[in-house]
């Protein structure tokens, strides 16, 4: 047998794509499946953005660009974060990437050495732990607890910091729980980051899918701009998952390192896609407002429905488009229930353990699907639970 590199043993995956593949297999067999597993808006990309991409292709924007991204897009991002978050930035602070995930990779490769420790949320986006291990650092999970509305506990963060801690990962609004850090949380975390000279990777990919208040970035707090890497992108806000367009905002020196990593890995982001990104940020935002309003309607439907199911208890999320109900009352493990819902009820969701060991006892449902599909999924889950109790 062929022998592969040991580092591949450290690299995880996203269960959402595995569940999607199984759901497609069932559909190919003639089964119907309600898709509540994938974190992808079911809306189409707004027409003005599509047209901008098409026009860019037609005028010949099909060539290499600088690894950090075209100047018009980096300027647009800088202006956008200044107006949107009050974050002082220029094009020299911005690196454009094919999707937002590369910012996670490049940040860890540029800032963290083997043997360093990185604190990350658990349950949380599984790629954090995966890449921390890949660069040879030690993943240190901080548990997000239901009793704290799944917000990071600053006292626990303080206890986890050691002389080896190099970076802390934040995600707000959060996947998979929909939690949002408060201004007080961010201020306390910032004080710890400055005291211990830590980098902070602020994953703000869901920054515009917020149901009350306005998004706050830790990067805007005193002393934090130099040490914070803001990760954001276009996939969620503008329904552009397949376009693969993201960006990071960071100090100029780090931006040069990240761009050099991009040169070595992906060369550059597709030029026509970058021009579409300029239109997304500078054009009308009506479609975004409408999408968030619809997500809020769906959130209320799915939370109310889940709380009526026997054995389920669900908090109302403040952002993103996920719910993370407690299912311990069903008597089943997260993995068992998620598997049985797909195979027996035709409802695709994710086990809480897909987001780390502290996700046991929970499921994640994405409500980036229509109200009609959500209600159908709730009905099927209710029927399944009734039949399971009867057995």
C-alpha positions as CSV (number, residue, x, y, z in Angstrom):
1,X,0.0,0.0,0.0
2,X,1.1,3.6,-0.7
3,X,2.2,5.5,2.4
4,X,1.0,9.1,2.6
5,X,2.2,12.0,4.7
6,X,1.5,11.9,8.4
7,X,0.1,15.4,8.4
8,X,-2.9,14.1,6.5
9,X,-4.0,12.3,9.7
10,X,-4.4,15.7,11.4
11,X,-6.6,17.2,8.7
12,X,-10.3,16.9,9.3
13,X,-13.3,17.7,7.0
14,X,-16.7,19.3,7.0
15,X,-19.4,16.8,7.8
16,X,-22.0,18.9,6.0
17,X,-20.6,17.9,2.6
18,X,-20.5,14.2,3.6
19,X,-24.2,14.4,4.7
20,X,-25.0,16.2,1.5
21,X,-23.5,13.4,-0.5
22,X,-25.5,10.8,1.4
23,X,-28.6,12.8,0.9
24,X,-28.0,12.9,-2.8
25,X,-27.6,9.1,-2.9
26,X,-31.0,8.7,-1.2
27,X,-32.6,11.2,-3.7
28,X,-31.1,9.2,-6.5
29,X,-32.9,6.2,-5.1
30,X,-36.2,8.0,-5.3
31,X,-36.4,9.3,-1.7
32,X,-37.2,12.9,-0.9
33,X,-34.9,14.7,1.5
34,X,-35.4,18.0,3.4
35,X,-32.0,19.7,3.3
36,X,-31.4,21.4,6.6
37,X,-27.7,20.5,6.8
38,X,-25.8,22.8,4.5
39,X,-24.8,26.4,5.4
40,X,-25.7,27.9,2.0
41,X,-28.3,30.5,1.3
42,X,-31.0,29.2,-1.0
43,X,-31.2,32.6,-2.7
44,X,-29.6,33.4,-6.1
45,X,-26.8,36.0,-6.3
46,X,-28.3,39.5,-6.8
47,X,-28.6,40.4,-10.5
48,X,-26.4,43.5,-10.3
49,X,-23.5,41.4,-9.0
50,X,-24.0,38.7,-11.7
51,X,-24.1,41.3,-14.4
52,X,-20.9,42.9,-13.1
53,X,-19.2,39.5,-13.3
54,X,-20.5,39.0,-16.9
55,X,-19.4,42.4,-18.0
56,X,-15.9,41.9,-16.5
57,X,-15.6,38.7,-18.6
58,X,-16.8,40.4,-21.7
59,X,-14.3,43.2,-21.4
60,X,-11.4,40.7,-21.0
61,X,-10.9,40.6,-17.2
62,X,-9.6,37.0,-17.5
63,X,-5.9,37.4,-16.6
64,X,-3.7,37.1,-13.5
65,X,-4.1,39.8,-10.9
66,X,-1.8,40.7,-7.9
67,X,-2.0,37.9,-5.3
68,X,-3.4,40.4,-2.7
69,X,-6.3,41.2,-5.1
70,X,-7.1,44.0,-7.6
71,X,-6.8,47.5,-6.2
72,X,-10.5,48.5,-6.9
73,X,-11.7,45.6,-4.7
74,X,-9.2,46.2,-1.9
75,X,-10.2,49.8,-1.9
76,X,-13.9,48.8,-1.8
77,X,-13.3,46.4,1.1
78,X,-11.3,49.1,3.0
79,X,-14.1,51.7,2.5
80,X,-16.7,49.1,3.4
81,X,-15.2,48.1,6.7
82,X,-14.6,51.7,7.6
83,X,-18.2,52.7,7.0
84,X,-19.7,49.4,8.2
85,X,-17.7,48.7,11.4
86,X,-15.6,51.9,12.0
87,X,-12.5,49.9,11.2
88,X,-9.7,52.2,9.9
89,X,-8.2,50.4,6.9
90,X,-6.7,51.1,3.5
91,X,-6.0,48.7,0.6
92,X,-2.7,47.9,2.1
93,X,-4.6,46.1,5.0
94,X,-6.6,43.9,2.6
95,X,-5.9,40.5,1.1
96,X,-8.5,39.0,-1.3
97,X,-8.7,35.2,-1.5
98,X,-10.8,32.5,-3.3
99,X,-13.3,32.1,-0.5
100,X,-12.7,33.0,3.1
101,X,-11.2,29.7,4.3
102,X,-7.7,30.6,2.9
103,X,-7.6,33.4,5.4
104,X,-7.8,30.8,8.2
105,X,-5.0,28.8,6.6
106,X,-2.7,31.7,5.9
107,X,-3.2,33.4,9.3
108,X,-2.2,30.2,11.1
109,X,0.8,29.5,8.8
110,X,2.0,33.1,9.1
111,X,1.4,33.7,12.8
112,X,1.7,30.3,14.6
113,X,4.7,28.1,15.1
114,X,4.7,24.3,15.8
115,X,4.2,23.8,19.5
116,X,2.3,27.1,20.0
117,X,-1.2,26.9,21.4
118,X,-4.4,28.2,19.7
119,X,-7.6,28.7,21.5
120,X,-10.7,28.1,19.4
121,X,-14.5,27.8,20.1
122,X,-16.0,24.3,20.5
123,X,-18.6,23.6,19.3
124,X,-17.3,25.6,16.4
125,X,-16.5,25.5,12.7
126,X,-14.5,22.2,12.3
127,X,-11.8,23.7,10.0
128,X,-10.4,25.7,12.9
129,X,-9.2,22.6,14.8
130,X,-8.2,20.9,11.5
131,X,-5.8,23.6,10.4
132,X,-4.4,24.3,13.9
133,X,-3.3,20.7,13.9
134,X,-2.0,20.8,10.4
135,X,0.5,23.6,11.2
136,X,1.8,21.6,14.2
137,X,0.2,23.8,16.9
138,X,-1.9,22.5,19.8
139,X,-5.6,23.0,19.5
140,X,-7.1,24.3,22.8
141,X,-10.9,24.2,22.8
142,X,-12.9,26.6,24.8
143,X,-16.4,25.2,25.5
144,X,-19.4,27.3,24.4
145,X,-22.2,26.4,26.9
146,X,-25.9,26.6,26.5
147,X,-26.3,28.3,29.9
148,X,-24.2,31.2,28.6
149,X,-26.2,31.4,25.3
150,X,-23.2,29.7,23.7
151,X,-21.1,32.8,24.1
152,X,-17.4,32.4,25.0
153,X,-16.9,32.6,28.8
154,X,-14.1,35.2,29.4
155,X,-13.2,33.8,32.8
156,X,-12.6,30.4,31.1
157,X,-10.6,32.0,28.4
158,X,-8.4,33.6,31.0
159,X,-7.7,30.2,32.6
160,X,-6.8,28.6,29.2
161,X,-4.2,31.1,28.3
162,X,-0.6,29.9,28.9
163,X,2.8,31.2,27.9
164,X,2.5,29.1,24.8
165,X,-0.8,30.7,23.6
166,X,-0.3,32.6,20.4
167,X,-3.7,33.1,18.9
168,X,-7.4,33.1,19.8
169,X,-10.1,32.4,17.3
170,X,-13.5,34.2,17.6
171,X,-16.6,33.6,15.5
172,X,-19.5,36.0,16.0
173,X,-22.2,35.6,14.8
174,X,-21.3,32.0,15.4
175,X,-21.5,28.7,13.5
176,X,-23.1,26.4,14.6
177,X,-25.0,28.0,17.5
178,X,-26.0,31.5,16.1
179,X,-24.6,33.1,19.3
180,X,-23.3,36.7,19.2
181,X,-20.6,38.2,21.5
182,X,-21.6,41.3,23.4
183,X,-19.6,44.5,23.5
184,X,-18.6,43.6,27.1
185,X,-17.3,40.2,25.9
186,X,-15.2,41.8,23.2
187,X,-13.7,44.4,25.5
188,X,-12.7,41.7,28.0
189,X,-11.2,39.5,25.3
190,X,-9.3,42.5,23.9
191,X,-7.8,43.2,27.3
192,X,-6.5,39.6,27.6
193,X,-5.2,39.7,24.0
194,X,-3.2,42.8,24.7
195,X,-2.0,41.7,28.1
196,X,-0.7,38.3,26.8
197,X,0.4,39.7,23.3
198,X,-1.9,37.4,21.3
199,X,-3.1,37.5,17.8
200,X,-6.9,37.3,17.3
201,X,-8.5,35.8,14.2
202,X,-12.0,37.3,14.1
203,X,-14.2,35.2,11.8
204,X,-16.9,37.7,10.9
205,X,-18.3,35.9,7.9
206,X,-21.9,36.2,9.2
207,X,-21.5,39.8,10.3
208,X,-24.5,41.0,8.2
209,X,-26.8,38.2,9.2
210,X,-27.7,39.7,12.5
211,X,-31.3,40.1,13.8
212,X,-30.9,42.9,16.3
213,X,-28.4,45.6,16.9
214,X,-25.3,46.2,14.8
215,X,-22.2,44.0,14.3
216,X,-19.2,45.0,16.5
217,X,-15.7,44.0,15.6
218,X,-13.0,43.5,18.2
219,X,-10.5,45.0,15.7
220,X,-12.0,48.4,16.3
221,X,-11.1,48.4,20.0
222,X,-8.0,50.3,21.2
223,X,-4.8,48.3,20.6
224,X,-6.5,45.6,18.6
225,X,-6.1,46.7,14.9
226,X,-2.5,45.6,14.8
227,X,-3.1,42.1,16.3
228,X,-6.5,41.2,14.8
229,X,-7.1,39.5,11.5
230,X,-10.7,40.1,10.3
231,X,-12.0,37.3,8.1
232,X,-15.0,38.0,6.0
233,X,-16.4,37.3,2.5
234,X,-19.3,37.3,0.1
235,X,-20.7,33.7,0.3
236,X,-23.2,34.2,3.1
237,X,-24.1,37.9,2.8
238,X,-24.5,38.0,-1.0
239,X,-25.5,34.4,-1.7
240,X,-22.2,33.9,-3.5
241,X,-21.0,30.5,-2.2
242,X,-20.0,29.2,-5.6
243,X,-18.2,32.4,-6.6
244,X,-15.4,31.7,-4.0
245,X,-14.6,35.2,-2.9
246,X,-13.4,36.2,0.6
247,X,-10.9,38.6,2.2
248,X,-8.9,39.4,5.3
249,X,-8.2,42.7,6.9
250,X,-5.0,42.9,8.9
251,X,-1.9,44.9,9.6
252,X,0.1,45.8,6.4
253,X,3.1,43.7,7.4
254,X,1.0,40.6,7.9
255,X,-0.9,41.3,4.7
256,X,2.4,41.0,2.8
257,X,3.1,37.6,4.4
258,X,-0.5,36.4,3.7
259,X,-0.3,37.6,0.0
260,X,3.0,35.8,-0.4
261,X,1.4,32.6,0.9
262,X,-1.3,33.2,-1.7
263,X,1.3,33.5,-4.4
264,X,2.7,30.1,-3.4
265,X,-0.7,28.5,-3.2
266,X,-3.4,29.9,-5.5
267,X,-1.6,32.7,-7.4
268,X,-4.6,34.9,-7.3
269,X,-8.4,35.1,-7.1
270,X,-10.4,35.0,-10.4
271,X,-10.3,38.5,-11.8
272,X,-13.9,38.6,-13.1
273,X,-15.1,37.4,-9.7
274,X,-13.2,40.2,-8.0
275,X,-15.0,42.8,-10.1
276,X,-18.3,41.2,-9.1
277,X,-17.2,41.7,-5.5
278,X,-16.7,45.4,-6.1
279,X,-20.3,45.7,-7.3
280,X,-21.5,43.7,-4.3
281,X,-19.9,46.1,-1.8
282,X,-20.6,49.4,-3.7
283,X,-23.9,48.6,-5.3
284,X,-27.5,48.4,-3.8
285,X,-27.8,46.5,-0.5
286,X,-31.6,45.9,-0.8
287,X,-31.2,42.2,-1.5
288,X,-29.1,41.7,1.6
289,X,-31.8,43.4,3.7
290,X,-34.5,41.2,2.2
291,X,-32.5,38.0,2.7
292,X,-31.8,38.8,6.4
293,X,-35.5,39.6,6.9
294,X,-36.5,36.3,5.4
295,X,-33.9,34.4,7.5
296,X,-35.4,36.0,10.6
297,X,-38.8,34.8,9.6
298,X,-37.4,31.3,9.1
299,X,-35.6,31.4,12.4
300,X,-38.8,32.1,14.3
301,X,-40.6,29.2,12.5
302,X,-37.9,26.6,13.2
303,X,-37.3,27.6,16.8
304,X,-41.0,27.5,17.6
305,X,-41.3,24.2,15.8
306,X,-38.3,22.5,17.4
307,X,-39.5,23.6,20.9
308,X,-42.7,21.8,20.3
309,X,-41.0,18.5,19.6
310,X,-40.6,16.0,22.5
311,X,-37.1,15.8,23.8
312,X,-36.0,19.1,22.1
313,X,-35.1,22.4,23.6
314,X,-33.9,25.2,21.4
315,X,-32.5,28.7,22.1
316,X,-33.3,31.5,19.7
317,X,-30.1,32.5,17.8
318,X,-29.2,36.1,17.4
319,X,-27.3,35.8,14.1
320,X,-26.2,33.5,11.2
321,X,-28.8,31.0,9.9
322,X,-28.4,28.0,12.3
323,X,-30.2,26.6,15.3
324,X,-28.5,24.3,17.8
325,X,-31.2,22.5,19.8
326,X,-30.5,20.4,22.8
327,X,-31.7,16.9,22.0
328,X,-30.7,15.0,25.2
329,X,-34.4,14.6,26.1
330,X,-34.7,12.1,23.2
331,X,-32.4,9.6,24.8
332,X,-30.3,9.4,21.7
333,X,-26.8,10.5,21.0
334,X,-26.3,13.3,18.5
335,X,-24.8,11.0,15.9
336,X,-27.5,8.4,16.2
337,X,-30.3,10.9,15.9
338,X,-28.8,12.8,13.0
339,X,-28.2,9.5,11.1
340,X,-31.7,8.2,11.8
341,X,-33.4,11.4,10.8
342,X,-31.7,11.2,7.4
343,X,-32.1,7.5,6.8
344,X,-35.6,7.0,8.3
345,X,-37.2,10.4,8.1
346,X,-35.6,12.0,5.1
347,X,-34.3,15.1,7.1
348,X,-30.7,16.0,6.6
349,X,-29.1,17.8,9.6
350,X,-25.7,17.6,11.4
351,X,-24.7,16.0,14.6
352,X,-23.4,18.5,17.2
353,X,-20.2,16.4,17.4
354,X,-19.5,17.5,13.8
355,X,-18.5,20.8,15.5
356,X,-16.4,19.2,18.2
357,X,-16.7,17.0,21.3
358,X,-18.7,19.6,23.2
359,X,-21.4,19.4,20.6
360,X,-22.6,16.1,22.0
361,X,-26.3,16.4,23.0
362,X,-27.1,18.8,20.1
363,X,-28.0,18.9,16.5
364,X,-27.4,21.7,14.0
365,X,-30.1,22.7,11.6
366,X,-29.6,25.3,8.9
367,X,-32.6,27.4,8.1
368,X,-31.2,28.6,4.8
369,X,-34.1,26.8,3.1
370,X,-37.7,27.8,2.5
371,X,-40.4,28.0,5.3
372,X,-42.3,25.3,3.4
373,X,-39.3,23.0,3.5
374,X,-38.6,23.8,7.2
375,X,-42.2,23.0,8.1
376,X,-42.0,19.7,6.2
377,X,-38.8,18.9,8.0
378,X,-40.4,19.6,11.4
379,X,-43.4,17.5,10.5
380,X,-41.1,14.6,9.5
381,X,-39.1,14.8,12.7
382,X,-42.3,14.9,14.8
383,X,-43.5,11.8,13.1
384,X,-40.2,10.0,13.5
385,X,-40.1,10.8,17.2
386,X,-43.6,9.6,17.7
387,X,-42.9,6.3,16.0
388,X,-39.6,5.9,17.9
389,X,-41.5,6.4,21.2
390,X,-44.1,3.9,20.1
391,X,-41.5,1.3,19.5
